[in-house]
Amino acid sequence: MTPISYDDFAKVEMRVGRIARAEAFDKARKPAYKLWIDFGELGQRKTSAQITTAYALEDLAGRLVIAVFNFPPKQIADFMSEVLVLGAEDEQGRIILLEPEREVPLGGRIY
């Protein structure tokens, strides 16, 4: 991997949000959910996440997540994704959401 500078890293605006709503995303090519995430004073943003093997739909609302906030919107089927939720792959290949270990203000920046 090519090293990056701190200035490069600082360009990636990662923020804390809370999943306000989640729905099945039947039109996605790969199994996914539609998520509406509350970023506090920064407002609500939508995204699609391929996390169906690790999370039941009813377990997502209320969960804190970390998302890249300053990517340009991306059209996924008939849905506009506005942020990128971050996760790590486990031993089974499932994406596990990154989340703060305790409550922090919504919209807070990750450093």
Secondary structure, DSSP 8 states (H G I E B T S, - for coil): -----HHHHHTS-EEEEEEEEEEE-TTSSS--EEEEEE-GGG-EEEEEE--TTT--GGGTTT-EEEEE-SS--EEETTEEE-SEE-EEE-TTS-EEE---SS---TT-B--
